[in-house]
Amino acid sequence: MTVTKILYLSMSREEYSPNYFPYLRSYIDQVKSADTEVELRGTRVGRIDSFRFFEVLDWVSILDSVIGAEQDGFDAVAIGNILDPALREARSMVDIPVLGLGETSMLTSCMMGSQFSLVGVNPFFGGRFEENVAKYGLRERLATIECMGLTPHELDACFSDKDARKKAIESFTTAARASLDKGAEVVIPAGGRLTAFLNAVGLRDVDGAPLLDGTVSLIAATEAAVRVHRQSGAFVSRRRLYAKAPQASIQQAAAEYADGYHVPALARLVGTGTDNPTDSQNP
């Protein structure tokens, strides 16, 4: 039996998500295939995940983990954050599949209904969702974006606080119904923590509209991507968007970037590998 090894990255850190992380670990174990091993890892800081400045600082941790995952023999990386942080950048640097929660959820929802909605935790994410929907070419499939008015860390407390849990369920249901009134057929709970919370309380649909389970979708899609990679020998195109730096450039600059931005895995690339066979095709 061939074992598939997946690194699942969260933008949070366990100490700031004491309820979310244990549940996510157990849920991933339930939904993954028997021949798949999944390692769950947070970012170095992962304290403030509502504002893009701090999020981008955590990108360095994600990129370091992605590069290290390929070096350490992982078959793929799943970025379990709805904003898909550093997704495109990671794909441009490694040959193993790298999938994101946001892109995977949206594409999956398009097979479930003609229009989807995104129901997020707080309004800071609204503009970010709009950016990604446009980036993925899915504006015509988006019915609306709604929010619950909670911070991610407030939502974490709802796993164990009965009164807070009830309010969170009511807030999500209200937002989901508002999206259905605007034409949504599938509701995407916009966040790994929110998805975990809804699974924990057993909420799977609202008024007949399915709530897309992003965690299951991401794990299943990542497993499928590994099979595609093994069969075809490649997964990501190197023609334009995900053009990979030539090996010569990596050799010249990796050590300096690794030291300047604290990316240990990048330093390990120095002195390894051969010329990128697609270098001549890179723009």
C-alpha positions in Angstrom: 0.0 0.0 0.0 1.4 3.4 -1.0 1.0 5.9 1.8 0.1 9.5 1.0 1.6 12.2 3.2 -0.1 15.6 3.4 0.9 18.6 5.4 -2.1 20.6 6.5 -1.3 24.2 7.3 -3.4 26.4 9.5 -3.0 30.2 9.8 -3.5 29.9 13.5 -1.4 28.5 16.3 -2.6 25.9 18.7 -2.2 28.1 21.8 -4.5 30.7 20.3 -7.0 28.1 19.2 -7.3 25.7 22.1 -10.7 24.4 20.9 -10.3 24.5 17.2 -7.0 22.6 16.8 -8.0 19.4 18.8 -11.3 19.2 16.9 -9.7 19.8 13.5 -7.1 17.0 14.2 -9.8 14.5 15.1 -12.0 15.5 12.2 -9.2 15.2 9.6 -8.6 11.7 10.9 -12.2 10.8 10.3 -12.4 12.1 6.7 -9.0 11.2 5.3 -8.4 8.0 3.4 -7.0 5.0 5.3 -3.7 5.2 3.3 -3.2 8.9 4.0 -1.2 10.5 6.8 -1.9 14.1 7.6 0.3 16.3 9.7 -1.5 19.5 11.1 0.8 22.5 11.7 0.1 26.1 12.6 2.2 29.2 11.8 5.0 30.6 13.9 2.9 33.4 15.2 -0.7 33.1 14.0 -2.1 35.4 16.6 -3.9 38.0 14.5 -5.7 36.5 11.5 -8.1 39.3 10.7 -5.9 41.9 9.1 -3.8 41.4 6.0 -0.6 43.1 7.3 -0.2 40.4 10.0 -1.4 37.7 7.7 1.3 38.5 5.1 4.0 38.2 7.8 2.7 34.7 8.5 3.1 33.9 4.8 6.8 33.5 5.5 6.0 30.6 7.8 3.7 29.0 5.3 6.2 29.3 2.5 9.0 27.8 4.6 6.7 24.9 5.6 5.7 24.3 2.0 9.3 24.2 0.8 10.3 22.0 3.7 7.4 19.7 3.1 8.7 18.8 -0.4 12.2 18.3 1.0 10.9 16.0 3.7 9.0 13.7 1.4 5.4 15.0 1.8 3.3 14.3 -1.3 1.2 17.5 -1.1 0.3 20.5 1.1 -3.2 21.7 2.0 -3.4 25.4 3.1 -6.5 25.3 5.4 -7.3 29.0 5.4 -10.2 30.4 3.5 -8.1 33.3 2.2 -5.6 30.9 0.5 -2.5 32.8 1.9 0.6 32.4 -0.1 -1.1 29.8 -2.3 0.2 31.0 -5.7 3.6 31.9 -4.4 4.0 28.4 -2.9 2.9 26.7 -6.2 5.6 28.7 -8.0 8.3 27.1 -5.8 7.5 23.4 -5.3 6.5 20.6 -7.7 4.2 18.8 -5.2 0.5 19.8 -5.3 -0.4 22.8 -3.1 -4.2 23.4 -2.6 -6.1 26.1 -0.7 -9.3 25.9 1.3 -10.8 28.9 -0.5 -10.2 27.9 -4.1 -11.1 24.3 -3.5 -14.3 25.2 -1.6 -15.5 27.5 -4.4 -14.7 25.1 -7.2 -16.4 22.3 -5.3 -19.5 24.4 -4.7 -19.8 25.0 -8.5 -20.5 21.3 -8.9 -23.3 21.4 -6.2 -25.3 24.4 -7.4 -25.4 27.2 -9.9 -24.5 29.9 -7.3 -22.7 29.9 -4.0 -22.4 32.4 -1.1 -19.7 33.0 1.3 -20.6 33.4 5.0 -17.6 34.7 6.9 -16.8 35.3 10.5 -16.2 39.0 10.4 -16.4 41.9 7.9 -12.7 42.3 7.6 -12.7 39.4 5.2 -15.3 40.7 2.8 -13.0 42.6 0.5 -10.5 39.7 0.6 -13.2 37.3 -0.5 -14.2 39.6 -3.4 -10.5 39.7 -4.5 -10.2 35.9 -4.5 -13.5 35.3 -6.2 -12.4 37.6 -9.0 -9.0 36.0 -9.1 -10.5 32.6 -9.6 -12.9 33.8 -12.3 -16.0 33.0 -10.4 -17.8 36.3 -10.1 -20.9 35.1 -12.0 -21.2 32.1 -9.6 -21.1 34.2 -6.5 -24.5 35.2 -5.1 -23.4 37.3 -2.1 -21.0 37.6 0.8 -22.4 37.8 4.3 -20.7 38.0 7.7 -21.6 36.9 11.3 -19.8 39.7 13.1 -17.5 37.6 15.2 -13.7 37.5 15.4 -12.1 34.1 14.7 -10.9 33.9 18.3 -14.4 34.7 19.6 -15.7 31.8 17.5 -13.1 29.5 19.0 -14.7 30.0 22.4 -18.0 28.9 21.0 -16.8 25.3 20.9 -17.0 25.1 24.7 -19.3 27.9 25.8 -22.9 26.8 25.5 -24.4 30.3 25.5 -21.9 31.6 23.0 -22.5 28.5 20.9 -26.2 29.2 20.6 -25.6 32.8 19.6 -23.0 31.8 17.0 -25.5 29.3 15.4 -28.2 31.9 15.3 -25.8 34.4 13.8 -24.6 32.0 11.1 -28.2 30.8 10.3 -29.4 34.4 9.9 -26.5 35.3 7.6 -26.9 32.1 5.6 -30.7 32.8 5.1 -29.9 36.3 3.9 -27.6 34.7 1.2 -30.3 32.3 0.2 -32.7 35.2 -0.3 -30.1 36.7 -2.7 -29.9 33.5 -4.9 -27.4 31.3 -3.2 -27.9 27.5 -3.7 -24.8 26.4 -1.8 -23.5 28.1 1.3 -19.7 28.1 1.9 -18.9 28.6 5.6 -15.9 30.9 4.9 -13.2 29.6 7.3 -11.7 26.5 8.6 -12.6 27.3 12.1 -16.2 28.1 11.2 -16.5 24.8 9.2 -15.2 22.9 12.2 -17.6 24.7 14.5 -20.6 23.9 12.3 -19.5 20.2 12.0 -19.1 20.1 15.8 -22.7 21.2 16.4 -24.1 19.1 13.5 -25.3 21.9 11.3 -25.1 20.6 7.7 -27.7 22.6 5.8 -30.0 25.7 6.1 -33.4 25.5 4.6 -32.4 22.8 2.1 -29.2 24.5 1.0 -26.1 22.4 1.7 -23.3 23.9 3.8 -20.2 23.0 1.9 -17.7 21.1 4.2 -14.5 22.8 3.2 -12.3 20.5 5.3 -13.6 17.3 3.6 -13.4 19.0 0.2 -9.8 20.1 0.8 -8.6 16.8 2.0 -10.3 14.9 -0.8 -9.1 17.3 -3.5 -5.5 17.1 -2.1 -5.6 13.3 -2.1 -6.9 13.4 -5.7 -4.1 15.9 -6.7 -1.5 13.5 -5.4 -2.9 10.7 -7.6 -2.9 13.0 -10.6 0.7 14.0 -9.8 1.8 10.4 -9.5 0.1 9.3 -12.7 1.1 12.2 -14.9 4.4 13.1 -13.4 3.5 16.8 -13.0 0.7 18.8 -11.4 1.4 22.6 -11.8 2.1 24.4 -15.1 5.4 26.3 -15.3 4.4 28.3 -18.4 3.3 31.7 -16.9 1.6 32.2 -13.6 3.5 29.5 -11.7 6.8 29.9 -13.4 9.6 28.5 -11.2 12.8 30.3 -10.6 15.8 28.8 -12.5 18.0 26.7 -10.4 20.9 29.1 -11.0 18.8 31.9 -9.5 18.0 29.7 -6.5 21.6 28.9 -6.0 22.6 32.5 -6.2 19.9 34.0 -4.0 18.5 31.3 -1.7 21.0 31.6 1.1 20.7 35.4 1.3 16.9 35.3 1.3 16.8 32.4 3.8 18.9 34.4 6.2 17.2 37.8 5.6 13.7 36.5 6.0 14.2 33.5 8.2 13.3 30.7 5.8 15.5 27.7 6.8 14.0 25.4 4.2 15.1 27.8 1.4 18.7 27.6 2.7 18.5 23.8 2.2 18.0 24.3 -1.5 21.5 25.8 -1.9 23.8 23.2 -3.5 21.0 20.8 -4.3 19.1 19.9 -7.4 19.8 20.2 -11.1 18.8 22.7 -13.6 15.0 23.2 -13.9 14.0 21.4 -17.1 11.3 24.0 -17.8 13.7 27.0 -17.4 13.8 27.5 -21.2 10.0 27.9 -21.1 9.8 30.4 -18.3 8.8 33.9 -19.5 
